[in-house]
């Protein structure tokens, strides 16, 4: 057994894939990895506030996994890996609060489907990661647990809504992080924290249980320290299930194995600097541009394209409002008022951001929502035409640098005031409307030493191609671990 910390390799955090191989080979054990992970939580989380609930059964699970390996039983794809679950995803017997006072002591009786599959693959759920209330927000803060902080600079935001998972990954508190993505909730924290975050095709990683079974906007997916680790997560969690009508089969038998066969040479790639017209911080855009065009060194054809889809910001805002109603309809109470008729009231303990989302949804007419549904189709046709000419599209993940954690959200972009709260996430949110696979990977560091993310948008159902391009960018533009890791 190695006397060194198995989480590290030459001073850098080990990838989940490497860690799994070490455990499988007997160079370390699931118990030792869990002990070292727990030490990382004890040491770092008081400052970062990433892990809001810890599992009491994790040690017993690690012991059982080690016995399985010693006895020669077949090992799962994620054997012995410590995984953190977003605090909006149900975990049997482990508190799940949704970041809301309404569920402060809620303990589910069942696991979500994605948790079932992670456990079946040998992962150890070590706890729950912090999130905005009901996962609605691009910064991780809620009335129960407060702010999560960015490991690269604790005075800055880690992004959201899977910000707790991102902070845990960066500091070695977990090997993989499960999360959700509505308007960028896996990609925003990946960009702010120097990670890989994948928004898969809706249904590839099925979401169940859910009050909105036909959801095409919010998806379940992974964040990880490497693209190879994302592939490992997808291998363990993808595929159909009759409980989830949106679920779909994987397009390859193993993304992990197929990833090594993805060729970058000869690919036709387009780079769009600011497709949503929101304005992009110049330094961030220059970093993303350099990362995109660095793929020419690998034989890819990369050209800048003029893509203007700013009108889709309103489309997302309206369909996000409808989504909020579909998810939270049972938290609205109808009351009759003189001359007004039926008026909807919120649950009194819901936070301001959740109430604002519900109010937004209630403010739109059926005509507006019908028009937005058609506009979403128009947006898809634009992207379908693009993929007649290109194999992938690259664009900046974020319009702004990580902002002070106390601010909650930026108020301006490139010196211009935002029209709405969600303007600043337009580079990610508008892409959610396409239902295409999208990932964010590190493109480099800015002048403040903070990570910059670039998005890779792929053809329909082509997670493999997206991951191949993303891995190439990571190799062309490597970033270090945080300075004080």
N, C-alpha and C positions, 0 to 999 in steps of 0.2 A: 504494500500500500504506500502511495506517495506521501511523504511528510510535508511536501509543499502544498500551498493552497491550491486545490484543483480548479478553482474558478479562474485562475490566471495562467497565462502562457506567455513567458518572456515579458512579464510586467503588464500585459494587456489582458483585459477580460476575455476569457475563452468563449468561443461561439457555442451555441446550444448543440450544434451537430458534433463538435469536437468533444464537448463534455459528455454527451451520450456515448460516444465511442469509447471514451476513457472508462466510463462506468461499465459498459458491456465487456470490455477487455479485462476488467478487474484491477485496473490501475488506481481506481478509487472506488468508493461505494456510494450508493444513494444516500445512506445515512451521513457519510462525511460531507457530501455536497450539501445536504440539507443543513447540517450544522454550520458550515461556512456561510451559507446563504442567510441563516438566522443571525449570525454574527454581523453580517453586512447590514441587515435591517436594524439591529440594536445600535450599530455605530452611526448609520447615516440617516435613519428615518426621522429622528428627533428634529433634524434640521430641515428635511424635505417634505415630510408629511405625505408620503406616497401610499403607505399601506395602512388601511383604516381598520381592518379586522384580520387576525391571524388564525390559522387553522390549528386546532388542538389535536387533530388526528394525523397530522403530517408525519410525525416520527414513526408511528405504527405502520403507516403506509410505506415509508422508506425501508423499514425493517423487513416487511413482507416482500418487497421488491428485491432486496438483497438475497433473501432466501430463495427466491425464484431463480435468480441468476446462478447461485451456487449449486442448485439442484439440476441445472441444465435445461430448465424449461425455456420455451421460446420467449424472446423479449420483444416488447412493443417498440414502435418507432420512436417513442419519446421516453424510453425506459429511464426512470430515475430523475427526470428533469423537473426542477422546481418552476411551476407556472403560476402566474398571478392572474386573477379573474377580475374584470371590471365590476364595480359595485352596482351595476344594473343587470347583471347576468345571474340567474338563480343558481345557488349552490346548496345542496341538501345538507341541512344541519349546520350551515355556516351563515352567519348574519349577512343579509343583503338589504341595504337601506335605500338604494337609489339616490343617496345623498339628500334624503328628504326627512323632515321630522315626522311625517306621517308613518314612515317605516323604520323608525329609529331602532326598534327591537325586533324587526321582522326576520324570522328564520324559516326559510322555505323547506318544504317536505320533499322536494325533488330537485334534481339537477337539470339545468338547461341542456339541450341536446349537445351543444358544443362542449360542455363540461363532461357529459357522459363519454363523448368520443375521446377527449383528452385523457381522461382517466383510463379508458380502455386501452389506450396506446402506451400506458405506463407513466404518464405525467403525475406529479404530485402537486396538488393545489395547496399553495402555501398561505394564501389569504386573498383579500379583496383590495383592489386599488381605488384610490380616490377619483371622484368624478363630479362635475357640476350636477345640481339637482336634476334628476331624470335625464341626465346626459345632454341637457340643452345648454350649450355654451362652448365657446372656443377658448375659455380659460378655466382651469380646474379650481373651483371654489364652491362651497355649499354651506348651508347654515348649521350642519351637524359637525363637520370636521375642519372647516376653514380652507385656506389656500394650500395647494401643493406648489413647491418651488422647483426651479430649474437647476439641475446639478451642475451645469456649466457656470451659472451665476445665480445663487439663491435669491437675489433681489429681483430676478426676472421670472416671467411666466414660463411654464413648461408647455403651454398650449392646452387644448382640450378637444373633445371631452375625455379622451383616454390619457390625460396628463399624469395620473398616478402610475399607470402602467409604464409610461415612458420614463419617468424618474426612477422607477424601480429597476428597469432594464439597464439604464446607463450606469447605475452604481452597483450592479451585481446582486441586487435583492431578488432577482428572478432571472431565469434563462429565456423565457418566452412570456409574452403578455397577450392576453385575449382582450378584445375590445369591440366597439361598434363604430360605425361611420355613417352619419347622416349627411352632413355638409363638409366633412373633412376631419372627423374626430379621431381617425387613425393617422391621417397624413399631416395634420397641423402639429401635433406633438412630436411626430417623427422628424419634421423639419426643424422645430425649435430645439430638439434634444439630440440631433445627429444620429438618427436611427433609420431603419427601413420600415415603412408601414404600407400595407397593402389593403386597398379597398377592392375586394373581389367582385366578380359578377354576382348580382343578387341571386341568392339561392345556392351558390356553390358551397358555402358554409351555412347550412340552414339555421334559421332563427326560430327557436321554439323553446318554451312557450311564449306567446305574444298575443296581445289583444288585436293585432292587425296582421292577420295571417297572409294577406295579399300585398304586403309591403314591398315596394320596389325602390324606395328611397334609402332606408336605413339597412345596412348590412352588418353581419358579424365577420370579424377577420382578425389578423395578427399584426403585432409589431415585434421586431426583433433587432438584434445587433448586426445581423448579416442577412443578405438576401437568401442565402442557402438555408438559413433558419426559418425564414418565411415559408419556403418550399416544404420544409419538414412539417411545419404546422398544418399547411394545407393538405399534405398527404394524410395526416391523421384525422382531419375533421371534414373533408369534403365528401359530397355524395348525397344521394336521394334518401328521403325518409318520408313515410306516408303521413306523419304528423305535420309536415311542413309542405303545403301545396306548391310553394315557390321553389322547392329544392330541385337541384339538377345534378347530373352526374359529372364527374371530372372528365376532362378531355384527354388526359393521358393516364397511364397506369401509375406512374410515380413522377411527380414534379421534381423531386430531388434527383432522381436518376436522369431524367430527361434534360435537366438544366445544363448539365455538362456538355450536351450536344448542340446547344444554341449557338449559332454562328452570327457574329456581328458584321463581319466582312460582307459587303454587298447589300446590306439593309438600306432602305431609303427612309430617312428620318426628317421630320419637319420640326423646326423650332419656332414657337410663338411666344413673343416677349410679354405681351399683355393682352391676351384674348378677351378678357372681360372688361377692358377699358377702365379699370379702377385706379390705375397708376401703380407703379411698382418702385420700391426703393431702388435707386440707381445701383448701389453697391450689390444688392442682392441679385438684381437682374444681370449684372456683369458676371457675377460668379456662376449663375445658371447658364448663361450663354457660353462661357468658357468650358463648362462641364459638357454641354451638349456637343459643341464643335470638337471637343477632344476625341470623340468617337471616330472622327475622320482618321485618326492615327491607327485605328483598328480596321480600316477599310470600309467604314460606313459612308454613305453619301448623306451629308447633312446640309440642309438649306433652310434659310429663314422664310417663314410664310406669313402672309397677312391674313390673320384670322380675327374677325370682329364679331363677338357674340355677347356684347354688353347688354342687349335687350333681355337675355336669359336670366339676368339678375332678378328682375321682377317675377319671372316665371318661377324661379326657385323660391322666392319669398312667399308667393301665393300657395304653391304646392306644399311648402314646409308648413304653412298654416293649416292646410287640410290634413297633412300628416299628423300634426299635433292633436287635432280633434279626433282622428282615427285612433290614436294611441291613448288619449286621455278623456274620451267621451264619458266614461264612468265617473270621472272626477268633476263633472259639471252637474249642477242642480238647477232645474227649471223652476222658475217662480213666476206667478202671474202678477202683473202690475197694471193699474188703471191706465187706459189709453195706449199702453205699450204692448200689451199682450204678454206672451211668454218671454221672459228674460233669463239668461243663464248666469248663474253665480259659480264662482270657483270654490273648491274645497278651501276652507279658511286657513289651513296650514301650508298651502302651496306658496313657494317663493315667487318673487317678482318676475324673474325671467320666465318661469313656466307660465305664470298668469299672462304675461305679455304675449307669449306664443299662442295661447288659447284665444286671447282677444284678437290677435291678428287673423287667426283662422275664422273666427266668427264675423269679422268685418267684411269678408269678401262675399260677393254675390255668386250665385250658381253660374251666372253668365261669365264672370271673371275666371272662375275655376275651370269651366269648360274651355275657355280660350287658352288658359295655361296648359291644359292637357294637350291641346292641339299644338301649341308652341313647343312643348316637349318633343312631340313627334317631328316637328320641323328641325329642331336642334339635332336630333338623331340623324336625320337625312344629311345634314351638313357634315357630320362626322363620318357617315358612311361614304360620302363622296371623297372625303379626305383619304380614307383608307383604300380607295381605288388607286391613289397615287403614292401613298406612304405606308410603311410597315409599323410606324410608331410616331407619336407626336410628343415633343418635350416642351415643358413650360414651367416657369417658377411656381413653387408650391405656395409661397406666401408673398403678400404685398408689402409686409412690414417685418422689421426685426423683432425679436422677443422684447416685449414691453415690461415696464415695472410691474411686479406682481400685485402691488397695491392698487394699480389703475383698473384692473379688471378687464379692460379692453382698450384698444387705441381709439382715439377720437378723431384722428386725421390720417390721411394717407398721402405721402409725398406733398405735405403742406396744405392739402385740401381737406376740409371737414367732411366727415362721412354723412351721407344722407340717412342711412339706417344703421342700426347696431351691427347687422350682419354683412355690411359692405366689405369689411376687411377680410372676410373669408370667401369672397367671390371667386378667387382663383381655384379653390377646391370645391366649393358648393355647386357651382354651375356644372362642373364635370360630373357630379353625382347624378344629375338629370339624365345623363347619357346611358346609364347602366353598363358602361364599358369598364373593364378592369383598369384601375389606376393605382400607381404606387408612388410614394415619395422616398427618395434616397438622398444621402448627403452629397452636396456638390462642392463643399469646402467650408471654410470659416470666414466670417467677416472681419473687419478691422478691430472689432471688440473681442475677437476670439470666440464668437458664438456661431453655432452651426447654421448653414444655409441648405435648404432642401430644394430639389428639382423634381418635378412630376414626370412620370412616364405614362402615357395613355396608349392602350393597346387596342387591337382589333377585337371585335366581339368574341368573347369566350377565350381570349388568348392570354391567360395569366402566364403561361410559360414564356411567351415572347416578351411580355412586360418584365418578368423577373430576369430574363437573360440580358435585356438592355440595362436594367437597373444594376445588375451585378457588374456589368462592364463599366458603368459610370463609377461605381464604388472603387473599382480597381484602378481606374484612371485618376480619380480624385480622392485618395484616402485621407481620412482625418484621424487625429489622435484621440485617445480617451481624454476626458476632462482633466485639467491640470492637477487637481487635488485628489484624484481617484485613489 
